[in-house]
Amino acid sequence: QENYVALNTLANYRLGKEIFSAGLDVKYNGYKYGEADSSISILDSGIVRNNTIISLKPSITTFAKNNRFKAQIGIDLTLDIAEENQFSIFPLVEVKYSLFNDLFIPYLGAKGGVKQNRFKTLTQTNEFLLPNINMLNENTAIDLYFGIKGTLSKQIGFNVNASFANVKNKALFVTDTLFSTRNKFNVIFDTLNITTIEGSIYFQMNEKLKVDAIGRYYSYQLKSNTYAWNLPQFQIMTRGSYNLFDKFLVNLDLNFEGGRKALVYSKEENTTEENNQFAKTLGFVADVNLGLEYRYNKRISAFLQCNNLASQRYNRWYNTPVQGFQVLGGVTFRF
């Protein structure tokens, strides 16, 4: 069982050209599997973990040059209360400047923080996890980023950026050796440096046509592991929607991923050995989804959702292929 509660607050006060802000976030998560330090079976043991994160985020935002220049300076004071209490200070800094009426907006900043790992959020990513996970919170000591965004016209905008982050206790999913026949996964934590290069562009014609595309490239440097297991090296995502007379709606999603590797424990086909670890290259992901909707009126509509149009049985995780072509249809009513 898992109990979670969170309180997020934010207060702003404007004085002249400055905005004084203070945010206070409190998150509690209590996880229990069996009894603490007890044996459930010969291969399983209980775990109880209570965790509270308290974050205070004061900052000052100032404007200049007719609001073309904007700068935010602040800090994140975080107390992580678990088996061992940890107090951290993270930067909250961002500076940007608008050129040529928002045609180009260069920006740079630095941030950090603590992300609370919960069994629910971890299983939303990988639903095949073992229950006795000694969850640790992800700690981003520093995340430096810079880029440029803007609008090329009233319909077209773009964003190009790069970031360099140092992350402690990054959750990586690996096949469990004791339950491998059940395709169960465990979580290991590692410290790594992540370099991300991203570019995106969007096109919007009123509410009739919307198209956007995002491309990301990742580079990982890990402390204890050879690779960032199951994390992609590159991603390309494209989304489009078309609205015809507010009666017929069409949505198209394309998702491509590559460069993922899984940790295995013996020599297999398409595996490499490095630093006494066997890495298996997972297949290329090409997922295409199409959605159709007909709105009879504001209260009644019918829809058809087609997933994985290419019917690819790619491995989302090691030895865990996704379903092939899927169709879901239905009717919606609003009262």
C-alpha positions in Angstrom: 0.0 0.0 0.0 1.1 3.6 -0.6 -0.3 6.8 0.8 0.6 10.2 -0.8 -0.3 13.7 0.0 1.1 17.0 -1.3 0.6 20.7 -0.6 1.8 23.3 -3.1 1.7 27.0 -2.4 2.9 30.2 -4.2 2.7 33.8 -3.2 3.6 36.8 -5.4 4.0 40.5 -4.6 4.7 43.1 -7.2 6.7 46.2 -6.3 7.6 48.5 -9.2 9.4 46.5 -11.8 10.1 43.6 -9.4 8.0 40.6 -8.5 8.8 38.9 -5.1 7.8 35.3 -5.0 7.8 32.5 -2.4 6.8 29.0 -2.9 6.4 26.3 -0.3 5.9 22.7 -1.3 5.4 19.7 1.1 5.2 16.1 -0.2 4.6 13.0 2.0 4.8 9.5 0.7 4.4 6.3 2.8 5.1 3.0 1.2 4.5 -0.4 2.8 5.1 -3.9 1.4 4.7 -6.6 4.0 6.5 -5.8 7.3 9.8 -4.0 7.7 12.8 -6.3 7.8 10.6 -9.4 7.6 10.8 -12.4 5.2 7.8 -12.8 2.9 9.3 -15.8 1.1 12.8 -17.3 0.5 13.3 -14.8 -2.3 11.3 -11.8 -1.0 11.4 -9.5 2.0 9.2 -6.7 3.3 9.9 -3.0 3.2 8.5 0.1 4.8 9.5 3.6 3.8 8.2 7.0 4.9 9.5 10.1 3.1 8.7 13.8 3.4 10.1 16.5 1.2 9.8 20.2 2.2 10.9 22.9 -0.3 11.0 26.6 0.2 11.6 28.6 -3.1 12.1 32.4 -2.6 12.9 34.4 -5.8 12.9 37.9 -7.3 12.0 38.6 -10.9 12.9 41.9 -12.5 12.1 43.5 -15.9 13.9 46.1 -18.0 14.1 47.6 -21.5 10.3 47.8 -21.8 9.9 44.3 -20.5 12.1 42.8 -23.2 14.6 41.8 -20.6 13.6 39.5 -17.8 15.7 38.0 -15.0 14.7 35.6 -12.2 17.1 35.0 -9.3 16.2 32.6 -6.5 17.1 29.5 -4.5 15.4 26.2 -3.7 15.9 25.2 0.0 14.9 21.5 0.2 14.8 19.1 3.2 14.5 15.5 2.3 13.4 13.5 5.4 13.8 9.7 5.1 16.0 7.1 6.7 18.7 9.8 6.5 17.8 13.4 6.4 19.4 15.6 3.7 19.3 19.4 3.3 20.2 20.8 -0.2 20.4 24.2 -1.8 19.6 24.5 -5.5 19.8 27.6 -7.8 16.7 29.0 -9.6 18.2 31.4 -12.2 16.9 32.4 -15.6 17.7 35.3 -17.9 16.1 36.0 -21.3 15.9 38.9 -23.7 13.4 39.5 -26.5 14.8 40.7 -29.9 12.8 42.1 -32.8 9.4 41.8 -31.2 9.8 38.2 -30.0 11.3 37.1 -33.3 14.3 35.7 -31.3 14.4 35.2 -27.5 17.8 33.9 -26.3 17.7 32.6 -22.7 19.9 30.8 -20.2 19.5 29.5 -16.7 20.4 27.1 -13.9 18.1 25.0 -11.8 18.0 21.9 -9.6 15.8 20.1 -7.2 14.6 16.8 -5.6 12.1 14.6 -7.4 10.2 12.2 -5.1 10.2 8.7 -6.5 7.0 6.8 -5.7 5.9 3.3 -6.5 2.9 4.6 -8.4 5.0 7.0 -10.6 7.6 4.3 -11.2 5.0 1.8 -12.3 3.4 4.3 -14.6 6.7 4.2 -16.5 7.3 0.4 -16.1 4.3 -1.6 -14.9 6.4 -4.8 -14.5 8.3 -3.7 -11.4 8.9 -5.9 -8.3 7.2 -4.5 -5.2 10.1 -4.6 -2.8 12.0 -1.6 -4.2 14.2 0.5 -1.9 13.1 3.8 -3.5 15.5 6.7 -3.5 14.7 10.3 -4.4 16.2 11.7 -7.6 18.5 14.7 -6.8 19.4 17.0 -9.7 22.4 18.9 -8.2 22.6 21.3 -11.1 21.0 21.7 -14.5 22.5 24.3 -16.8 20.6 25.2 -19.9 20.6 27.7 -22.7 18.8 28.2 -26.0 16.9 30.4 -28.3 13.2 30.5 -29.1 10.9 32.7 -31.1 8.2 33.1 -33.7 8.9 33.1 -37.4 5.4 34.2 -38.2 2.0 34.3 -36.6 1.6 30.5 -37.3 5.2 29.2 -36.8 7.3 29.1 -33.7 10.5 27.3 -32.7 12.8 26.4 -29.7 16.4 25.2 -29.8 18.2 24.5 -26.5 20.9 22.4 -24.8 21.2 21.4 -21.2 23.9 19.8 -19.0 22.7 18.1 -15.8 24.2 16.2 -12.9 21.7 13.8 -11.5 22.1 11.6 -8.4 19.9 8.5 -7.8 18.6 8.3 -11.3 16.2 5.3 -11.5 17.2 2.7 -14.1 15.1 -0.4 -14.9 16.8 -3.8 -15.2 15.6 -7.3 -15.5 15.5 -9.1 -12.2 17.6 -12.3 -12.1 15.5 -14.2 -9.6 12.2 -13.6 -11.3 13.4 -13.4 -14.9 11.0 -16.0 -16.1 8.1 -13.7 -15.0 9.6 -10.7 -16.8 9.9 -8.7 -13.6 12.1 -5.7 -13.4 14.0 -4.2 -10.5 15.3 -0.6 -10.1 18.9 0.4 -9.6 20.1 3.9 -8.9 23.1 5.6 -10.3 24.7 9.0 -10.6 25.1 10.4 -14.1 25.8 13.4 -16.2 23.1 14.0 -18.9 23.7 16.2 -22.0 20.5 17.0 -23.9 20.2 18.7 -27.2 16.6 19.5 -28.3 14.9 21.3 -31.2 11.2 21.8 -31.7 9.0 23.6 -34.2 5.2 24.2 -34.3 2.7 25.3 -36.8 -0.8 26.5 -35.9 -3.6 27.8 -38.1 -6.2 29.1 -35.7 -7.9 26.1 -34.1 -8.2 24.2 -37.4 -4.7 22.8 -37.9 -1.9 22.2 -35.4 1.4 20.4 -36.1 4.5 20.2 -33.9 7.7 18.2 -34.0 10.3 17.6 -31.3 13.8 16.0 -31.7 16.0 15.2 -28.7 19.5 13.7 -28.5 20.9 12.4 -25.2 24.4 11.7 -24.0 25.0 9.8 -20.7 28.0 9.4 -18.5 27.4 7.1 -15.5 29.3 6.5 -12.3 28.7 2.8 -11.8 27.0 1.4 -14.9 28.2 1.1 -18.5 25.0 2.4 -20.0 21.8 4.2 -18.9 19.7 1.1 -19.1 16.5 1.4 -21.2 16.9 5.2 -21.7 16.9 6.3 -25.4 19.8 8.1 -27.1 17.5 10.0 -29.4 13.8 10.7 -29.8 11.7 12.2 -32.5 8.0 13.0 -31.8 5.5 14.5 -34.2 1.9 15.4 -33.4 -0.8 16.8 -35.7 -4.5 17.6 -35.3 -7.0 18.8 -37.9 -10.5 20.1 -37.1 -13.0 20.2 -40.0 -16.1 22.4 -39.3 -15.8 21.3 -35.6 -17.4 18.1 -36.7 -14.6 15.8 -37.8 -11.3 15.7 -35.8 -8.2 13.9 -36.8 -5.2 13.3 -34.6 -1.9 11.7 -35.7 1.0 10.9 -33.4 4.4 9.6 -34.5 7.1 8.5 -32.0 10.6 7.2 -32.9 13.2 6.1 -30.4 16.6 4.5 -30.8 19.8 3.8 -28.9 18.3 1.9 -26.0 20.2 -0.8 -24.3 19.2 -3.4 -21.7 21.3 -5.1 -19.0 21.5 -8.9 -19.4 23.5 -11.4 -17.4 24.9 -13.7 -20.1 26.2 -13.5 -23.6 23.4 -13.4 -26.2 22.8 -12.3 -29.7 23.3 -8.6 -30.3 25.1 -8.2 -27.0 28.4 -6.5 -26.1 30.5 -6.9 -23.0 32.1 -3.9 -21.3 33.2 -3.3 -17.7 32.0 -6.9 -16.9 28.5 -6.0 -17.9 26.5 -7.5 -20.8 24.5 -4.9 -22.8 21.8 -5.9 -25.3 20.7 -3.5 -28.0 17.0 -3.1 -28.1 15.2 -2.6 -31.4 14.2 0.7 -33.0 10.8 2.1 -31.8 8.5 3.4 -34.5 5.0 4.0 -33.1 2.3 5.6 -35.2 -1.2 6.3 -33.8 -4.3 7.7 -35.5 -7.4 9.0 -33.9 -10.7 9.9 -35.5 -13.7 11.6 -33.9 -17.1 12.7 -35.2 -19.0 15.2 -33.1 -22.8 14.9 -33.7 -23.4 17.8 -31.4 -21.9 19.2 -28.2 -23.2 16.3 -26.2 -22.8 13.2 -28.4 -19.7 12.1 -30.3 -18.2 8.9 -31.7 -14.5 8.0 -31.9 -12.1 5.5 -33.3 -8.5 5.2 -32.1 -5.9 3.1 -34.0 -2.6 2.4 -32.2 0.6 1.0 -33.6 -0.4 1.3 -37.2 2.8 -0.4 -38.3 2.0 -3.4 -36.0 5.6 -3.5 -34.8 6.2 -5.9 -31.8 9.1 -3.9 -30.6 10.5 -4.5 -27.1 9.5 -1.6 -24.9 11.6 -3.4 -22.2 13.9 -6.4 -22.5 11.8 -9.5 -23.4 8.6 -7.4 -23.1 7.2 -6.7 -26.6 4.3 -4.4 -27.0 1.0 -5.4 -28.5 0.6 -5.2 -32.3 -2.1 -3.2 -34.1 -4.9 -2.1 -31.8 -8.3 -0.5 -32.5 -10.5 1.1 -29.9 -13.9 2.7 -30.7 -16.8 4.1 -28.8 -19.4 6.7 -28.2 -19.4 9.5 -25.7 -22.3 11.3 -24.0 -22.4 14.4 -22.0 -25.2 15.3 -19.6 
